[in-house]
Amino acid sequence: MAVQTIDDIPTPSLILDRAILRRNLKRMSDRLREAGVVLRPHLKTAKSIQVGRMAVEGHDGRITVSTLAEARYFAAGGFKDILYGVGIVPAKLPVITELRRQGVNLRVVTDNLIVANALVAAASSGDTFSVFIEIDSGAGRAGLPFPELPGLLDIAGVLHAAPGIELAGVMTHAGHSYHQNTLEGIATVADQERRAVVGAAEALRAAGIPCPIVSAGSTPTAMHSLDFAGITEMRPGVYVFNDLDQACIGSCGAGDLALSVLASVIGHYPHRNQLLVDAGALALSKDISAQEFQPKVGFGTIAGAAMDGIAVVDCSQEHGFVGADRPLPYGDLPVGARVRILPNHACITAAAYDRYYVVDSELDGGKSVVDIYDRINGW
Amino acid sequence: MAVQTIDDIPTPSLILDRAILRRNLKRMSDRLREAGVVLRPHLKTAKSIQVGRMAVEGHDGRITVSTLAEARYFAAGGFKDILYGVGIVPAKLPVITELRRQGVNLRVVTDNLIVANALVAAASSGDTFSVFIEIDSGAGRAGLPFPELPGLLDIAGVLHAAPGIELAGVMTHAGHSYHQNTLEGIATVADQERRAVVGAAEALRAAGIPCPIVSAGSTPTAMHSLDFAGITEMRPGVYVFNDLDQACIGSCGAGDLALSVLASVIGHYPHRNQLLVDAGALALSKDISAQEFQPKVGFGTIAGAAMDGIAVVDCSQEHGFVGADRPLPYGDLPVGARVRILPNHACITAAAYDRYYVVDSELDGGKSVVDIYDRINGW
């Protein structure tokens, strides 16, 4: 059978450039290793064993996941230290226990006493748990808000005192770094992130409670933090692929986007200077995070030197509306032509697909499909 | 084994209320049958054999799909007349041919001469095709814009003259009906839709070209059109489930929403009057269509008499931020509690799930899981 190329695969499909992926992985891995911080990549973006294995190279194999489906999948793939990074609830503990009994150190997160007490009750039957307390370092999502840290010592005290429970440490995610688009702004958020999570760790230690792991991280703060003092691990996620949002923020350069959606031109509408592609709301997602700083990227931009300023400006379920501020080059984009669309937010776009068609721009410009990586979606 | 209830299933999960589904299906089926119009339901919303079979009851079994994956799946489920409603491109013709050779009348859509000529070339080897010409009745998506209908007779002439090609008719989708929220506004769009597609059919017939099927339809126009004269079939889709968007438009009532996302409360944040649930951007989608008319529905609203005005106001990948203009009733929503979130746009929300947990509010208030329906996602 002939080598499969991207002209042979169906549209829409998800294309992963292995050369860019490898550069992205190496950049983050090297940076954190040099900083003396362990990389615990957040695999919610890639959701792929193959990418996960590459991502932990040079570190100790610990990872972060966002769903129990990912936890099962990566455990089956041989990963042994897995942090489930979304606040645990009692009904999910049987799944945690099942994987822990198989020898996987699947760790959980909470920020409240109800769950801490439920963990203690569950551990009383002989099972063990490893627990992080979540800190809100300014993102306003989950966690005990710093500097008040309401209830920190109560929660930690309950967990620390319980047989079978290891209080693994504290963790935070500086999600507000996504709303900065200068290096100074990101570095300021990174400093908030560090001070909050290290501050929480110090509060525990001052109370005589051990706090071995101090875990932080987002892609922007991992890339641009000026000081990791006190942090033991970082959990960036989207850096593996990057996307228009990260490029707009300044977490990566324009050449660092490893992911794209392959789509076909299905019709021309010169009376409104548009064309349609067969990648719409499901194939691209309706995430428009990058529009915070660059409204004209729409739901994704068309890759290619001659395609500057051409974007998916609207989408319905299976139709992407492609437009531009200049006349569209219809001659370069005939009906049936294939385009590659750079995603606005890679984590959300990728979730529509069950596989990556892997190409390598350093081999042959990214023409041949050199591998297929699977993905674990759902919960 | 005990009956499974919605307290036993994982979160997030997709819950389908069969009682509401049946009412929605019957309402549309009856309405169109009484109007003398055949229902060709658009199964892009449900993507489910079980729902599809119920949806065509009282009609002749014809359906619409939005992906080739749906086409394969419904063909395997016994459906014989399937319209693939997204503009076809030459590279997809082998899949069309494969299913047609199995006896499935899988019909395609185009609005341009390039594809018409490619169909003629493909048919020259002995294969057959059934083709609709798409008309833009005002939505500004695909199709030849009415009333100019540029190229209509050229495209139709090429298809009509070709051995092995049946010009099945003309079709349109009044997507702009989604941007009306009065019955008068929707009826006006429905009239545009009807006049455009019937006008195109008449233009063909005046040129001596048969046009057996005149196909229109969106859920709003199918529900509120005052006149179907000249239309032979309608293709509504989201009516099977309805959602906040359809309720805001006025296509359905507040009690007609069959779909919800089951989620767990994972944390309380009274300092900002919020709580978090484990249903975020992937579990709900980032589609905010309904915010056009009701911004406060956010990414979905919490179902229940005591939950009025409580919505998912923001979301990250796996976190939904729940807020309200009034103090949240934390006592009714403890950590670990389960809530049901009514989706903003059902078609997009459902696409994250591989199954429906089916309940029946007329049996036991929707407590027991009475069935599981599968879904076909991807392409």
Chai-1 contact restraints between the chains, C-beta under 6 A:
chainA,res_idxA,chainB,res_idxB,connection_type,confidence,min_distance_angstrom,max_distance_angstrom,comment,restraint_id
A,P10,B,W379,contact,1.0,0.0,6.0,A-B,restraint_1
A,P12,B,W379,contact,1.0,0.0,6.0,A-B,restraint_2
A,K44,B,Q317,contact,1.0,0.0,6.0,A-B,restraint_3
A,S66,B,E318,contact,1.0,0.0,6.0,A-B,restraint_4
A,V86,B,D278,contact,1.0,0.0,6.0,A-B,restraint_5
A,V86,B,E318,contact,1.0,0.0,6.0,A-B,restraint_6
A,G87,B,I266,contact,1.0,0.0,6.0,A-B,restraint_7
A,G87,B,G267,contact,1.0,0.0,6.0,A-B,restraint_8
A,V89,B,S264,contact,1.0,0.0,6.0,A-B,restraint_9
A,V89,B,I266,contact,1.0,0.0,6.0,A-B,restraint_10
A,V89,B,G336,contact,1.0,0.0,6.0,A-B,restraint_11
A,P90,B,G336,contact,1.0,0.0,6.0,A-B,restraint_12
A,D111,B,G267,contact,1.0,0.0,6.0,A-B,restraint_13
A,N112,B,G267,contact,1.0,0.0,6.0,A-B,restraint_14
A,N112,B,V335,contact,1.0,0.0,6.0,A-B,restraint_15
A,I114,B,V335,contact,1.0,0.0,6.0,A-B,restraint_16
A,R141,B,H319,contact,1.0,0.0,6.0,A-B,restraint_17
A,A142,B,G267,contact,1.0,0.0,6.0,A-B,restraint_18
A,A142,B,L276,contact,1.0,0.0,6.0,A-B,restraint_19
A,S264,B,V89,contact,1.0,0.0,6.0,A-B,restraint_20
A,I266,B,G87,contact,1.0,0.0,6.0,A-B,restraint_21
A,I266,B,V89,contact,1.0,0.0,6.0,A-B,restraint_22
A,G267,B,G87,contact,1.0,0.0,6.0,A-B,restraint_23
A,G267,B,D111,contact,1.0,0.0,6.0,A-B,restraint_24
A,G267,B,N112,contact,1.0,0.0,6.0,A-B,restraint_25
A,G267,B,A142,contact,1.0,0.0,6.0,A-B,restraint_26
A,L276,B,A142,contact,1.0,0.0,6.0,A-B,restraint_27
A,D278,B,V86,contact,1.0,0.0,6.0,A-B,restraint_28
A,A281,B,I348,contact,1.0,0.0,6.0,A-B,restraint_29
A,L282,B,A351,contact,1.0,0.0,6.0,A-B,restraint_30
A,K286,B,K286,contact,1.0,0.0,6.0,A-B,restraint_31
A,K286,B,D287,contact,1.0,0.0,6.0,A-B,restraint_32
A,D287,B,K286,contact,1.0,0.0,6.0,A-B,restraint_33
A,Q317,B,K44,contact,1.0,0.0,6.0,A-B,restraint_34
A,Q317,B,C347,contact,1.0,0.0,6.0,A-B,restraint_35
A,E318,B,S66,contact,1.0,0.0,6.0,A-B,restraint_36
A,E318,B,V86,contact,1.0,0.0,6.0,A-B,restraint_37
A,H319,B,R141,contact,1.0,0.0,6.0,A-B,restraint_38
A,V335,B,N112,contact,1.0,0.0,6.0,A-B,restraint_39
A,V335,B,I114,contact,1.0,0.0,6.0,A-B,restraint_40
A,G336,B,V89,contact,1.0,0.0,6.0,A-B,restraint_41
A,G336,B,P90,contact,1.0,0.0,6.0,A-B,restraint_42
A,C347,B,Q317,contact,1.0,0.0,6.0,A-B,restraint_43
A,I348,B,A281,contact,1.0,0.0,6.0,A-B,restraint_44
A,A351,B,L282,contact,1.0,0.0,6.0,A-B,restraint_45
A,D354,B,G378,contact,1.0,0.0,6.0,A-B,restraint_46
A,G378,B,D354,contact,1.0,0.0,6.0,A-B,restraint_47
A,W379,B,P12,contact,1.0,0.0,6.0,A-B,restraint_48
